[in-house]
Amino acid sequence: METLGAKVMERGGEPAGFWLVDDSYEFEYSKSVIDGVFVGLALDDDNQSHLTEERVQMWVEIVLEDFGLMVPVPA
């Protein structure tokens, strides 16, 4: 994630889809964390596969919103 984010910024782009680092993540250090957020979605299918589907769904909504593509879903 960090490498891709750096490439986007090097080329003048703005990364999208930042993901908040919360207590559900267990790690000591990641190059992919900048100012308390992951530069993208961090998934751990080995240790936290039960959280993957929900995280992906929420992250897709964040990315759509970042690009102004969020479409309200009728109730």
Protein Blocks (a to p, Z undefined) as FASTA:
>chain_A
ZZmmmmmmmnopacehiacddfkbccfbdfkbgghiaebjdddfklmmmmmmmmmmmmmm
mmmmmnopaccddZZ
